[in-house]
Amino acid sequence: MAPLKWALQYQEAFNELKECKLRLPSMLIRAWLLMTRMLLTVCSRTTTSNDLKLPFVPTLPQTKKLLTVRIGSLFTPTCLASDLHPIGPVHWYKEQDGVEKIFYTFKDMNRNDVVPVSDTSKANNKDFSIRILQANWSNNGTYYCMKFRKGGPADVELTRGQGTIVKIVDV
């Protein structure tokens, strides 16, 4: 609902309450007014994004557009989130030969070929960069850092970084 419409409905309801001179306890009236003001404030600060009402959509800058990596060496695709909200995970996807597949989630702690650069379990951590420890030919592709929001039976993609192209070369 548009903020202006909320404001008009709020004013109408308040005027009706005054005109009817209902004998509601003053605490109930204050609680109703406070809740209405809170809703009005939240709704007036939102914009539409992917059928959602969100105050903003975070960005996921990936600082390196192209990484040329020697086979057997390590490399680090970077991803620094502008914000952690809305609540939801960050995953890495890899596109190779036109097919995009999930590459890494931060729950993949048992992997020995990919590790997070920072501790993503810390509350204010916004660094979702990963380190791939031994480059091999299968690491060729474009890596995308993606932010999801919690919702329904499955998380929904909210935004993604611009991608980092990784090209593996022989020594």
N, C-alpha and C positions, 0 to 999 in steps of 0.2 A: 504494500500500500504506500502511496506517495506520502512524503513527509507533510505536505500541505494538507492533504486529506486527513491525516492523523491529527494535525493541529485543529482543524475545523471540528472534527468529531469530539476532540477533547473539550473544546470550548462549548460546544452544544451540550454535551453531557454535564459539564459543570454548571451551565446556566439552568438546565432542567432541574438539577439537584437543588439549586438555590431557590428557584421558583416554587417547586413543590414543597419546600420547607419540610423535607423529610426529617424525622426525628431519629436519625441514625446516630449511634454513638460517634463522637468526634474522632476517636481513634480509627474507626472503620473508614470514615471519610478521608482522613489523612493518609491511610494506607492505600486507598483507591487512587487518590491523587498522585502519590509517590510512584505507584506502579505505572500509571498512565504517563507520567513525565519520563520515567525510565524508558518505556517503550518508544515514546516520541523521540527521545535522544538517540537511541540505538538506530531507529529507522531513518532518522534524518542524516545519519553518517554513513549510510550504506550505498553501494553501487552494485549493479548487476554484473555477475561474472559466471558464465557457464550455468545459467539457470539458478544461481545461488545468490543470496544476499550476503555479500562480504564487504567488510570495511575496506579491504585492499587485497591485492593478490601479490604474494611475495615474488621476488625475482631470484633467479639462480644463475648468476654469472659464472661462466666457465672461462677462465682467463686465457687459456691457450686454445687457439683454433686448430692448430696442426702440431702434432708431435711426431718427429721422425725418431724411431727407437731402434737401437741395435739389438739383434736377436740375443737373448740370454740376459739382457740388462733389465733394470727396473724402470718403471715410469709411473707418473702421478697425474691422472686427470683431476683437475680441481673443480670444486663446486662450493661456493660460499653463499648461503641463503641470506637474503635481506631480512627475513623474519621467520619465526617458527610457526606462526599462525596462518591459517587455521590448523587445528590439530590434524595430524596425519603423517605418514611416513615419507621418507625420501628413498628412492631406489635408483639404481643405475641400469640403463638399458643399452644394448649394443645393437647397432644396425650394420648388417653385413650382407652384401649382395641383395639389397632391397628388402631384407627380412629383419624386423626388429624383435629382439627377444630380451627378456630380463637377464641382466648380467650379474648384478650383485644387490642384495638387500643387507641392511645393517644387522640383520638377525643371522646372517651367514658366518657366524664366528668360527665354525669348524673348517672353513676353507684355509688351505695353506698357500694358495697362490695369490690371494687378494686380501689386503688388510686396510682398515680405515686409518687415515692419517691422524685423526684426533679421536678423543673419547666421546662418541655420540650419545652415550648414556647420561652425560652431564646436562643439567637443565638448560643452560644458556648457550650450549654449543651450536654454532651455525656453520661449522666447517664439515662438509660432507664429502670431502676429497677422499680418494682411495689410492692405494699404492699397489700396483701389479708387480709382483716380485721377479718373475723370470719371463721376459717377453718371448713369445713363440709366434709362428706364422698365423695361428688361429686368432691372435690378438689384433690383426688388421681389422679396421672398421671405424665407425663413428660412435662415440660414447656420449650418452645423454644422461644428465642428472635430472630426475623428475620428482616433483613434489605432488603428493596425493593428499586428499582430504578424506577423513573418515566419513563413511556414509553407507547406509543400507547393508546389503549382504557383502558388498565389495567396496574397496576404496576407489575413489574416482580421481583421475588425473586432473590436476589443477593447473600446473604450469611446468615448463621444462627449460633447461639451459639450451643455449644455441648449438651445443655439440662440440666435441673435440675429435678431430680426425686423427687416428693413429695409423702410422705407416711403419711397418716392421721392415728393416733392411738387414742384409748380411754384412758382416764386417769386411 
